[in-house]
């Protein structure tokens, strides 16, 4: 899969029943949106393998899926905890000011005073807004190891430049 860039969009959970069904944990903003991104790849023994979705449905409040070729509990158990990925090329273009999390991870965060605060390592969803998790530089002048900066576009996040992998923020470096 060297020519493709795969992004994780979910994970398979425990088996359900005896006919090869598995629980599904979606990382997409809308849970069902995971089915909009096809084809799927599963990470098996460190390698991305293409897989076809046969069927899906809700069971209680959980999603369960049936994958082609997985017809019994034993074969389904081999896929438990496998990550689900899709090629980045299947993601639609976003409007100005909207970003995919995978685009923001790895960006340098610099405040308005020009202080380099660190690198985005992940994002968290809090309900009210997303939060940048920024790993501080090893010799941070303020003794910080990590900063949590709300991703409030225009209020806190002033500019995102994906070409230079830089995010400009209005945020106190000591906070």
C-alpha positions in Angstrom: 0.0 0.0 0.0 3.0 2.3 -0.5 1.2 4.5 -3.1 -1.8 5.0 -0.9 -2.0 7.1 2.3 -4.3 5.3 4.7 -6.2 7.1 7.5 -7.8 5.2 10.4 -11.5 5.8 10.5 -12.5 3.1 13.0 -11.9 -0.2 14.6 -13.5 -3.6 14.8 -14.5 -4.8 18.2 -15.7 -8.1 19.6 -17.5 -10.7 17.6 -21.3 -10.7 17.7 -23.1 -14.1 17.3 -21.8 -17.1 15.4 -22.1 -16.0 11.8 -19.1 -13.7 11.5 -20.5 -10.4 12.6 -18.3 -7.9 14.5 -18.9 -4.8 16.6 -17.7 -1.6 14.9 -16.3 1.6 16.6 -16.4 4.5 14.2 -14.0 7.5 14.6 -16.0 9.6 12.1 -17.8 12.7 13.3 -21.2 11.1 12.4 -21.0 7.4 13.3 -22.7 6.2 10.1 -20.4 8.3 7.9 -17.8 5.5 8.2 -19.8 3.7 5.5 -19.5 6.6 3.1 -15.7 5.9 2.8 -15.0 2.9 0.7 -13.1 0.8 0.1 -11.9 -0.2 3.5 -8.6 -1.6 4.6 -7.9 -3.6 7.7 -4.6 -3.4 9.5 -3.6 -7.1 10.0 -0.2 -8.0 11.4 1.0 -4.4 10.7 -0.1 -4.5 7.0 -3.1 -2.9 5.4 -5.3 -5.5 3.6 -8.3 -4.6 1.4 -11.6 -5.9 2.7 -15.2 -5.7 1.5 -18.2 -4.8 3.6 -21.0 -7.2 3.1 -23.6 -5.7 5.4 -24.1 -3.6 8.5 -26.9 -2.7 11.0 -27.6 -1.3 14.4 -27.9 -3.7 17.3 -29.1 -1.8 20.3 -27.0 1.4 20.1 -24.0 -0.4 18.6 -23.1 -0.8 15.0 -22.3 -4.4 13.8 -20.8 -5.3 10.5 -20.4 -8.4 8.3 -17.3 -8.6 6.1 -17.2 -10.7 3.0 -15.4 -14.0 3.6 -16.0 -13.8 7.4 -18.8 -16.3 7.9 -18.2 -17.8 11.3 -17.2 -16.7 14.8 -13.7 -18.1 14.6 -12.8 -16.1 11.4 -14.3 -13.0 12.9 -12.3 -13.4 16.1 -9.1 -13.1 14.0 -10.2 -9.5 13.1 -11.1 -8.3 16.6 -9.4 -5.0 17.4 -8.2 -4.5 13.7 -8.1 -0.9 12.7 -10.2 0.2 9.7 -8.6 2.6 7.3 -9.4 4.3 4.0 -7.3 6.0 1.4 -7.1 9.7 2.0 -8.2 10.3 -1.6 -11.8 9.3 -0.7 -12.2 12.3 1.7 -14.1 15.2 0.2 -12.5 18.7 0.0 -13.5 20.9 3.0 -14.6 24.5 3.0 -12.2 27.3 4.2 -11.6 27.1 8.0 -12.5 23.4 8.2 -9.7 20.8 8.5 -9.4 17.0 8.9 -7.6 16.1 12.1 -5.0 14.1 10.2 -4.0 17.4 8.4 -3.4 19.2 11.8 -1.4 16.5 13.5 2.3 17.2 13.1 1.8 21.0 12.7 4.0 23.5 14.6 2.0 25.8 16.9 3.2 29.3 17.1 1.6 32.1 19.1 1.1 35.7 18.0 4.3 36.7 19.9 6.3 34.3 17.7 6.9 31.7 20.4 6.9 28.1 19.1 4.7 26.2 21.5 5.3 22.7 20.1 3.8 20.2 17.8 0.2 18.9 17.5 0.2 15.2 18.5 -3.5 14.6 18.6 -6.9 16.3 18.9 -9.6 15.7 21.5 -13.3 16.2 21.1 -14.9 17.8 24.2 -18.4 18.4 23.0 -18.3 22.1 22.9 -15.1 22.3 20.7 -12.1 20.3 19.6 -8.8 20.7 21.5 -5.3 20.6 20.1 -3.0 18.5 22.2 0.4 20.2 21.7 3.6 18.4 22.8 5.9 21.2 24.0 9.5 21.5 22.8 12.0 19.7 25.0 13.5 23.0 26.2 10.3 24.8 26.7 11.0 28.2 28.4 7.8 27.8 30.5 8.5 24.3 31.7 5.5 22.8 29.8 5.4 19.3 28.5 2.0 19.6 26.9 -0.5 22.2 26.2 -4.2 21.9 25.5 -5.4 24.6 23.1 -9.0 25.0 22.1 -9.5 24.8 18.3 -11.7 27.8 18.1 -11.2 29.2 14.6 -10.7 33.0 14.5 -11.0 33.3 18.3 -7.9 31.3 19.3 -6.7 29.7 16.0 -5.9 32.7 13.8 -4.4 30.9 10.8 -3.7 27.3 9.6 -1.1 27.0 6.9 -1.0 23.3 5.8 1.7 24.0 3.2 4.2 25.0 6.0 2.5 22.8 8.6 2.0 25.8 10.9 -0.9 26.9 13.1 -0.9 30.5 14.4 -2.7 30.9 17.7 -3.7 33.7 20.1 -2.6 31.8 23.2 -0.3 32.6 26.1 2.8 30.4 26.1 2.7 30.2 29.8 -0.7 28.7 30.0 
